[in-house]
Amino acid sequence: EVQLVESGGGLVQPGRSLRLSCAASGFTFDDYAMHWVRQVPGKGLEWVSGISWNSGSIGSADSVKGRFTISRDNAKNSLYLQMNSLRAEDTALYYCVKGETVVVVGATLTNWGQGTLVTVSS
Amino acid sequence: QSVLTQSPAASGTPGQRVTMSCSGSSSNIGSNSVNWYQQLPGTAPKLLIYSNSQRPSGVPDRFSGSRSGTSASLAISGLQSEDEADYYCAAWDDSLNGLVFGTGTKVTVL
């Protein structure tokens, strides 16, 4: 059974940094692209960033480019999201999501974690 | 701001057929497959339909999807109370080089 467990969320002040982690199990991690998707409570879904199986291809939403960095460690079956220069509008539930294939392009999202809440506030 | 536009709400009584739409452009729905996600209250989204009309294992055949031009639609036939959820369409956008989601449709079972 695919399991994706996010961690690292919390309350952070504007302008500060936070690093999210996702521990994956139940599948061959380096056979799939991985993604982060966020959702403001009560609002819709927004794709944040995706990374290919070997980290060779990365894509990010314009809203986070230059501030957020996605990475992965295949040896540890882990996905990360380094979030810098956080803003109030980054407040959301962040989901770790498994892709259908090795590449980011196309991005059929097959399995979702339960999310970790990030609150940016002074 | 979502790139794909969905009807905000849909409703029906048990057993009825409900449909919802997803409107995009040539850079997303017009050139890439559409997926649909179901989000039950208080839970994470779940893949419901992929490649416009395919159902993952375990998804009832009451759910069906289609795509035509720059629009897509999702239908639920034989509506059940457990179908009450938010439904999101999504497609890759070649201009933005990223995944875009729809605004979401809230389905209510009367």
Interface residues (C-beta under 8 A of the other chain):
Chain A: H35 V37 G44 L45 E46 W47 G50 G59 S60 A61 D62 Y95 E100 V105 G106 A107 T108 L109 T110 N111 W112 G113 Q114 G115
Chain B: S2 N32 S33 N35 Y37 A44 P45 K46 L47 Y50 S51 P56 Y88 A90 W92 L96 N97 G98 L99 V100 F101 G102 T103 G104
